[in-house]
Amino acid sequence: MAELDFEVVELDETDHPAEGDEAPDFTRPLVDSEQWHDVALSELLDEGPVVLVFHSMDGAFPATYAWNEVRDRGWTDEVTVVGCSISTPYEHKRLIAERGIDARLFSDPQNGVAEQYGIVNDLDGMRGVAEPRPAVFVIGDDRTIEYAWVASEWPDFPEYDDVEAAIGAL
């Protein structure tokens, strides 16, 4: 068995929104390949369902892996997919360009959205630095959470086929 160059960390229980709950609304800079401006989640939901993907800071392998999966599976062809992390708009623009991401990313450097969703992850060995733990919420246009997955360890990834099934059920 190959040795991992990182430690798997078990995460504490969360009190995150569950299926059937109303998704907390928020407004943050939403970044695409060219620009960013403040957008509320509820504004996106006015246009239809949304898949909200919380990920680690840009440049970390879990973020790269997750966005490669989203891109390769073509989710953005079916539904609005947006990400959210502590990375700045400048870092998001770079990640979008480098990974060919066809989604927009919310910039939340203070991690307030993760706090609203109950998914804050304090980073080991980095006093005062927290980011969202990996999570995926499929949200109907009425703000009802249709599917929720939150990591129980780091790193951890959703069952992408389950997310696809939830997208297909919208």
Number of C-alpha atoms within 10 A of each C-alpha: 3 4 6 7 6 8 9 11 12 12 14 11 12 14 10 19 21 17 16 14 15 15 23 14 14 14 16 19 19 22 26 21 19 8 11 19 12 13 15 14 20 18 13 15 18 13 10 16 23 25 25 20 22 26 25 23 21 19 13 10 11 18 21 18 13 20 21 15 13 18 17 11 13 13 19 18 11 11 16 19 20 21 21 29 27 25 23 17 22 13 16 28 21 15 20 20 14 10 13 13 21 20 19 21 30 30 25 21 18 14 20 17 25 23 14 16 18 17 24 19 20 15 13 10 7 8 8 8 14 19 26 27 25 28 24 21 23 27 26 21 17 13 21 19 22 21 21 21 20 22 20 17 15 16 17 17 19 15 9 14 10 12 19 16 11 17 20 11 8 14
